[in-house]
Amino acid sequence: MQLRQSITYSRPDSKSLHDWIVKAIAKAQITGSPVLLSYSQIWECHNPLLLLASKSEAQEPQFYWEHPKSDLTLAAAGAVASVLIPNHDQGDRFDCAEQFIRQHLGHSIIADNLELNLSEKSIHVLGAFSFYARDVSDDSFAQDSQPETHTALEFPTLLFFIPKWMIRHSSKRSALTLNYMVQARDNVDEILEQMELVRSHLQVNLHYQAPTVHEVNKIIEVQGSHIWTEIVKRALRLINQDHFQKVVLARAIDVFADRNFDPFQVLHVLRCEYPECISFLLDCGMDKTFLGATPEIILQFHTQDECLYLRSDALAGSIERGKTVREDILLGDRLLHSEKDRQEHNFVIRSICDRLQGMGAAIDPQSSTGLLKLSNVQHLHTPITAQLNTSDWLIVLDILQELHPTAAVGGVPRDRAVRFMQQWEACDRGWYAAPIGWLNGNGEGTFGVGIRAGYIQGDRARIFAGAGIVADSQVENEQSETTIKFAALLKALGAI
């Protein structure tokens, strides 16, 4: 990450923060419940990642989201409200997320600022779901062997939080949002002082000194009692026996260094190497950071005129990039005309369209399949758009639950494929290949698929890569595909 000093400063407030605190306390007294106060203003910030690295504190949630195609960056830290479901809990994580949002957005006061648009001053909720909802006890695919022993990541099945502070940045300007949970007996001046302290802390000159460069000293593939290629062969046998048509199998690699990794430095490398992707970072305050650069959106949405507009990416089928322009074109053409890859891709298209239609959405028939070219790999890509007539935009959580996992990271039929994955993959996926993102009270948001990703804990990083297995898959080719996908994180970690 480029190390430099930079100054953030605020423009004069359009409305007294003091007056909004008075209103929030009054509402808390009337309702008998805490009231979320959200205050936003224009704010100069040229480097949100540097701000987050400089100003966030250990043991507090941190979130970063950079989506160049949408001209949007979010950087946030701290939590005034959060919901966390441990990975051993049996609660419905999507239902809990909806209840959390309704509770806190329904008891809130948003300070009006005519300088800002609705998106900039809306309350944002940030977070992620785990890939799996709960343990699967069905052993119908274990056959002649016991299921693998999983190495748990101990990520919660749900983490959503409303940040203490957040920067929303675009090429036009930036906005700072300060949130505070106001109680009926709170003192106006004390709240004002605390919020001003946060604002002053963010206003001070930025200086972030990255830790001394580390050296990777060990790379180990995470394995159970069977190596990954044997699990692929087992899956192919079941496909040939019509147990399922497709299953996506992930590999995991542990990377060890001689000193702690710096998550912000790793993410900075990723965002520079993969500007076409969404760069993301989520730290739940437990000394584990999940980060990556995903090319895939599972659900993007916005509301307009009592309608909900949806988008989901079908992304499946991969091939390497060429060393020359001609070779790159030939490889892309080969991918476009590969019967095996087109079949795998069509599984994903059908799974997304069927589930959106099952929720009552009308699919736009104009979508067409093309190539998404990243720096080290190219994919078959079909953007799917749809429209749903509803004024209750929180139905997106039901849609998200219905979509996840798509056939791009799960399989067909989904339930059978997922059972096989959880029983035979060498380690729990945690948040890998699961929805991660944000939404706000203006009825808009984006959730990416947490791929090209891994987690960092001290001097250890665990990274993941997956491959879709179908009837025509060749074991060696699938292993090569995952090796190509590993390269993004390995390079960012300084391992290659």
C-alpha positions in Angstrom: 0.0 0.0 0.0 1.3 3.5 -0.8 2.3 5.2 2.4 1.6 8.8 2.5 0.0 11.5 4.6 -3.3 12.9 3.6 -5.7 15.3 5.2 -9.5 14.9 5.6 -11.6 17.8 6.5 -15.3 18.6 6.8 -17.4 21.2 5.2 -19.7 23.3 7.5 -22.6 21.3 8.9 -26.0 22.2 7.2 -27.8 21.3 10.4 -26.7 21.4 14.0 -25.8 18.0 15.3 -26.9 19.1 18.7 -30.5 19.6 17.6 -30.7 16.1 16.0 -29.4 14.6 19.3 -32.2 16.4 21.2 -34.8 14.9 18.8 -33.4 11.4 19.1 -33.5 11.5 22.9 -37.1 12.8 22.8 -38.1 9.9 20.5 -36.3 7.4 22.8 -38.2 8.8 25.8 -41.6 8.6 23.9 -41.1 5.1 22.5 -39.2 3.6 25.5 -36.7 2.1 23.1 -33.2 3.1 22.0 -33.1 5.2 18.8 -30.4 5.0 16.2 -29.3 8.4 15.2 -27.5 8.7 11.8 -25.7 11.9 10.9 -24.0 12.4 7.5 -22.1 15.2 5.9 -19.8 15.9 2.9 -16.2 14.8 3.8 -13.0 15.0 1.9 -11.4 11.6 1.6 -9.1 10.6 -1.3 -8.1 7.1 0.0 -10.8 5.3 2.0 -8.6 2.2 2.4 -5.8 4.3 3.9 -8.4 5.9 6.2 -9.7 2.5 7.4 -6.1 1.2 8.0 -5.2 4.3 9.9 -8.3 5.0 12.0 -9.9 1.6 12.7 -9.1 0.0 16.0 -8.3 -3.6 16.9 -11.1 -5.8 18.3 -13.8 -3.8 16.4 -15.6 -4.7 13.2 -14.1 -3.4 10.0 -15.5 -3.4 6.5 -14.2 -2.3 3.1 -15.9 -2.6 -0.3 -14.6 -1.2 -3.6 -16.7 -1.7 -6.7 -15.2 0.2 -9.6 -18.0 -0.6 -12.0 -20.5 1.0 -9.7 -18.1 3.9 -8.8 -18.5 3.1 -5.1 -16.2 2.5 -2.2 -17.3 1.9 1.4 -15.0 2.0 4.4 -16.4 1.5 7.9 -15.4 0.6 11.4 -16.9 0.1 14.8 -20.5 -1.0 15.6 -23.4 0.7 17.2 -25.5 -2.4 16.6 -24.7 -5.9 15.4 -26.1 -9.4 15.1 -23.9 -12.4 15.2 -25.0 -16.0 15.0 -22.2 -18.5 16.1 -21.4 -21.3 13.6 -22.9 -23.9 16.0 -26.2 -22.0 16.3 -29.3 -23.5 14.5 -31.0 -20.1 14.0 -32.2 -19.0 10.5 -29.5 -16.5 9.6 -31.5 -14.8 6.8 -34.5 -14.4 9.0 -32.3 -13.0 11.8 -30.7 -10.5 9.4 -34.2 -9.3 8.3 -35.3 -8.9 11.9 -32.2 -7.0 12.8 -32.6 -4.6 9.9 -36.3 -3.9 10.5 -35.7 -3.3 14.2 -32.9 -0.8 13.8 -34.0 1.0 10.7 -37.5 1.2 12.1 -36.3 3.0 15.2 -34.0 5.5 13.7 -33.6 9.2 13.0 -31.7 10.3 9.9 -30.4 13.8 10.1 -31.5 15.6 6.9 -28.8 17.2 4.8 -29.9 18.7 1.6 -26.3 18.6 0.2 -26.5 14.8 0.1 -28.6 12.4 -1.9 -30.7 9.6 -0.3 -28.0 6.9 -0.9 -25.3 9.0 0.8 -27.3 9.7 4.0 -29.1 6.3 4.3 -28.2 3.9 7.1 -26.0 1.1 5.8 -25.9 -2.4 7.1 -22.7 -4.4 6.4 -21.8 -8.0 6.7 -21.7 -11.6 5.5 -23.4 -15.0 5.7 -21.5 -18.3 6.0 -21.7 -20.7 3.1 -23.4 -23.4 5.2 -26.4 -22.8 7.5 -25.6 -25.7 9.8 -23.9 -29.1 10.1 -25.2 -31.8 7.7 -25.6 -35.1 9.4 -26.8 -37.0 6.3 -24.0 -39.5 5.4 -25.6 -40.8 2.2 -22.5 -40.0 0.1 -20.0 -41.4 2.6 -20.2 -44.9 1.0 -17.1 -46.8 1.8 -15.3 -44.2 3.8 -16.0 -41.9 6.8 -16.5 -38.2 6.1 -13.5 -36.0 6.2 -12.5 -34.3 9.4 -13.2 -30.6 8.9 -10.9 -27.9 10.1 -13.3 -25.3 11.4 -12.8 -21.6 10.6 -15.1 -20.5 13.4 -16.6 -17.7 11.4 -20.2 -16.9 12.5 -23.0 -18.0 10.2 -24.2 -14.4 10.2 -22.5 -11.1 10.9 -24.4 -7.9 10.2 -23.5 -4.6 11.8 -24.3 -0.9 11.6 -21.0 0.9 11.8 -19.9 3.7 14.2 -18.5 5.6 11.2 -18.5 5.0 7.5 -17.1 6.8 4.4 -19.1 6.4 1.2 -16.9 7.5 -1.7 -17.4 8.0 -5.4 -15.5 9.8 -8.1 -17.7 12.9 -7.5 -17.4 13.2 -3.7 -17.3 11.5 -0.3 -19.7 11.5 2.6 -19.1 10.7 6.2 -21.8 9.0 8.3 -21.7 8.9 12.1 -24.1 6.6 13.9 -25.0 6.6 17.6 -27.5 4.5 19.6 -29.3 7.0 21.7 -30.9 6.0 25.0 -33.8 7.8 26.8 -31.6 8.9 29.7 -28.7 10.0 27.7 -27.2 13.5 28.0 -27.2 15.7 24.9 -23.7 17.2 25.6 -22.1 13.8 26.3 -23.4 12.3 23.0 -22.3 15.4 21.2 -18.8 15.2 22.7 -18.5 11.5 21.8 -19.6 12.0 18.2 -17.3 15.0 17.9 -14.4 12.9 19.2 -15.0 10.4 16.4 -15.2 13.1 13.8 -12.0 14.8 15.1 -10.2 11.4 15.2 -11.0 10.9 11.5 -10.0 14.5 10.7 -6.4 14.2 11.9 -3.7 13.7 9.4 -3.4 10.1 8.1 -0.3 8.1 8.4 -0.2 4.4 8.0 3.0 2.5 8.4 2.7 -1.0 7.0 4.5 -3.7 9.0 7.9 -4.9 7.9 7.7 -7.0 4.7 7.1 -10.6 5.6 8.6 -13.7 4.0 6.5 -16.8 3.3 8.2 -19.8 4.7 5.6 -22.6 4.3 2.7 -23.5 2.0 0.6 -26.5 2.9 -2.5 -27.9 1.2 -5.3 -28.5 3.7 -6.3 -32.2 3.3 -8.5 -34.7 5.1 -8.1 -38.5 4.7 -8.5 -38.1 0.9 -6.5 -35.9 -1.4 -8.6 -33.5 -3.6 -8.2 -35.4 -6.8 -9.6 -38.5 -5.2 -12.6 -36.5 -4.1 -13.1 -35.3 -7.6 -13.0 -38.9 -8.9 -15.6 -39.9 -6.3 -17.8 -37.0 -7.4 -17.4 -38.1 -11.1 -18.6 -41.6 -10.2 -21.7 -40.2 -8.5 -22.4 -37.9 -11.5 -22.2 -41.0 -13.8 -24.6 -42.7 -11.4 -27.0 -39.7 -11.7 -26.8 -38.8 -8.0 -26.2 -35.2 -9.2 -25.2 -33.4 -12.4 -22.7 -30.9 -11.0 -20.8 -30.2 -7.8 -18.3 -27.5 -7.1 -15.4 -28.7 -5.0 -13.0 -26.3 -3.2 -9.4 -26.7 -2.3 -7.8 -24.8 0.6 -4.1 -23.8 1.1 -2.5 -22.6 4.3 0.2 -20.0 3.8 2.6 -19.3 6.7 5.0 -16.3 7.0 7.8 -15.3 9.4 5.7 -12.5 10.8 2.1 -11.3 10.7 0.4 -10.6 7.4 -1.0 -7.1 7.0 -4.6 -7.5 5.7 -4.7 -4.0 4.3 -1.5 -4.5 2.4 -2.8 -7.8 1.0 -6.1 -6.1 -0.1 -4.3 -3.2 -1.7 -2.3 -5.6 -3.9 -5.6 -7.4 -4.9 -7.4 -4.2 -5.7 -4.6 -3.1 -7.9 -4.2 -6.4 -9.7 -7.9 -7.0 -10.2 -9.6 -3.6 -10.9 -12.5 -5.4 -12.6 -13.5 -7.1 -9.4 -15.1 -6.1 -6.1 -12.4 -5.8 -3.5 -13.7 -6.6 0.0 -12.5 -6.9 3.6 -14.5 -8.0 6.6 -13.1 -8.3 10.1 -15.6 -9.2 12.8 -13.2 -8.1 15.6 -12.0 -11.6 16.5 -8.5 -11.3 15.0 -9.6 -12.9 11.7 -9.9 -11.0 8.5 -11.8 -12.3 5.5 -10.8 -10.6 2.2 -10.7 -11.1 -1.5 -11.4 -9.7 -5.0 -14.6 -11.3 -6.4 -15.8 -11.0 -10.0 -19.2 -12.4 -9.1 -22.4 -10.6 -7.9 -25.0 -12.9 -6.4 -27.5 -10.1 -5.9 -27.5 -6.4 -6.7 -30.7 -4.5 -6.2 -32.4 -1.1 -6.1 -35.9 0.2 -5.8 -37.8 2.6 -8.0 -41.5 3.4 -8.4 -42.7 0.5 -6.2 -40.5 -2.0 -8.1 -37.5 -3.9 -7.1 -34.8 -4.2 -9.8 -32.5 -7.2 -9.5 -29.2 -8.4 -11.0 -27.3 -11.7 -10.5 -24.2 -12.9 -12.3 -24.0 -16.3 -13.9 -20.2 -17.0 -13.8 -19.0 -20.5 -14.6 -16.6 -22.0 -17.1 -12.9 -20.9 -16.9 -9.8 -20.9 -19.0 -6.4 -19.2 -18.6 -5.3 -15.9 -20.3 -3.1 -16.0 -23.3 0.5 -14.8 -23.4 -0.2 -12.9 -26.6 -3.3 -11.1 -27.9 -3.8 -13.8 -30.5 -3.4 -16.7 -28.0 -5.8 -14.9 -25.6 -8.5 -14.6 -28.3 -8.1 -18.2 -29.3 -8.4 -19.4 -25.7 -11.5 -17.2 -25.2 -13.0 -18.6 -28.4 -12.3 -22.2 -27.2 -14.1 -21.4 -23.9 -17.1 -20.0 -25.7 -17.4 -23.1 -27.8 -16.6 -25.7 -25.1 -19.5 -28.0 -24.7 -18.4 -29.0 -21.2 -18.0 -25.4 -20.1 -21.3 -24.2 -21.8 -23.1 -27.1 -20.0 -21.6 -26.0 -16.7 -22.5 -22.4 -17.4 -26.1 -23.2 -18.4 -26.6 -25.0 -15.1 -25.9 -21.7 -13.4 -28.1 -19.6 -15.6 -31.0 -22.0 -15.1 -30.5 -22.2 -11.3 -30.6 -18.4 -11.0 -33.5 -17.8 -13.4 -35.6 -20.6 -11.9 -35.1 -19.3 -8.3 -35.8 -15.6 -9.3 -39.0 -16.7 -11.1 -40.0 -18.8 -8.2 -39.9 -15.6 -6.1 -42.2 -13.9 -8.7 -39.6 -11.9 -10.6 -39.9 -11.3 -14.3 -36.6 -12.1 -16.1 -35.2 -9.8 -18.7 -34.8 -12.0 -21.8 -32.1 -9.8 -23.4 -29.2 -11.3 -21.4 -26.4 -12.8 -23.5 -23.3 -14.8 -22.6 -19.8 -13.3 -23.1 -16.3 -13.4 -21.6 -15.2 -11.8 -18.4 -11.5 -11.3 -18.7 -9.5 -10.9 -15.5 -5.7 -10.6 -15.3 -5.0 -14.3 -14.9 -8.2 -16.1 -16.0 -11.3 -15.6 -18.2 -14.8 -16.8 -17.5 -18.1 -17.4 -19.3 -20.3 -14.6 -17.9 -24.1 -13.9 -18.3 -25.6 -11.0 -16.4 -29.2 -11.8 -15.4 -31.6 -8.9 -14.7 -35.1 -9.1 -13.3 -37.9 -7.0 -11.9 -40.2 -7.7 -9.0 -43.3 -5.6 -8.3 -43.1 -4.9 -4.5 -42.7 -2.0 -2.2 -41.1 -4.1 0.6 -37.5 -4.3 -0.5 -36.4 -6.4 2.4 -37.7 -9.4 0.4 -34.2 -9.3 -1.0 -33.1 -11.3 2.0 -35.5 -14.1 1.0 -34.3 -13.8 -2.6 -30.7 -14.0 -1.4 -31.5 -17.1 0.7 -33.2 -18.7 -2.3 -30.2 -17.9 -4.6 -27.4 -19.1 -2.4 -25.6 -21.1 -3.3 -26.0 -20.8 -7.0 -24.8 -23.6 -9.2 -21.6 -21.6 -9.7 -20.4 -22.4 -6.2 -22.8 -25.3 -5.2 -24.1 -27.8 -7.6 -27.1 -29.4 -9.3 -29.4 -30.6 -7.7 -28.3 -28.2 -5.0 -29.2 -30.1 -1.8 -27.4 -33.3 -2.9 -24.3 -31.5 -4.2 -24.1 -29.4 -1.0 -24.3 -32.4 1.2 -21.5 -34.0 -0.7 -19.3 -30.9 -0.5 -19.7 -30.5 3.2 -19.0 -34.1 3.9 -16.0 -34.5 1.6 -14.2 -31.2 1.4 -11.2 -31.1 3.6 -12.3 -28.0 5.6 -15.3 -25.9 6.4 -15.7 -23.0 3.9 -16.7 -20.4 6.5 -17.5 -17.3 4.5 -15.8 -18.5 1.3 -18.1 -18.5 -1.7 -20.9 -17.1 0.5 -22.8 -13.8 0.2 -20.9 -10.7 1.5 -21.9 -7.1 1.0 -24.1 -4.3 2.1 -27.6 -2.8 1.9 -29.1 0.5 3.1 -32.4 2.0 4.1 -32.8 3.5 0.6 -33.6 0.0 -0.7 -30.4 -0.7 -2.5 -27.4 -2.9 -2.0 -25.0 -5.5 -3.4 -23.8 -8.9 -2.3 -20.9 -10.5 -3.9 -19.9 -14.1 -3.9 -16.9 -14.5 -1.5 -14.5 -16.1 -4.0 -10.9 -15.4 -4.9 -10.8 -15.1 -1.2 -9.3 -16.3 2.1 -8.8 -15.3 5.6 -5.8 -14.0 7.6 -5.0 -14.7 11.2 -1.7 -13.4 12.3 1.1 -15.1 10.4 -1.3 -17.6 8.8 -3.5 -17.2 5.7 -6.0 -19.8 4.4 -7.0 -19.3 0.8 -9.6 -21.1 -1.3 -10.2 -22.0 -4.9 -13.0 -24.2 -6.5 -13.8 -26.0 -9.7 -17.2 -27.1 -11.1 -17.2 -30.8 -11.7 -19.6 -32.1 -14.4 -19.7 -35.4 -16.4 -17.0 -34.4 -18.9 -14.6 -33.0 -16.3 -11.0 -34.2 -16.5 -9.4 -34.4 -13.0 -6.0 -32.9 -14.2 -7.8 -29.9 -15.9 -9.9 -29.2 -12.8 -6.8 -29.2 -10.6 -5.0 -26.9 -13.0 -8.0 -24.5 -12.9 -7.9 -24.2 -9.1 -4.1 -23.6 -9.3 -4.7 -20.7 -11.6 -7.3 -19.3 -9.3 -5.0 -19.6 -6.3 -2.5 -17.4 -8.0 -4.4 -14.2 -7.2 -4.2 -14.6 -3.4 -0.7 -16.2 -3.5 0.6 -13.2 -5.3 -1.1 -10.8 -2.9 0.4 -12.7 0.0 3.9 -12.5 -1.4 4.0 -16.3 -2.0 4.8 -16.1 -5.7 
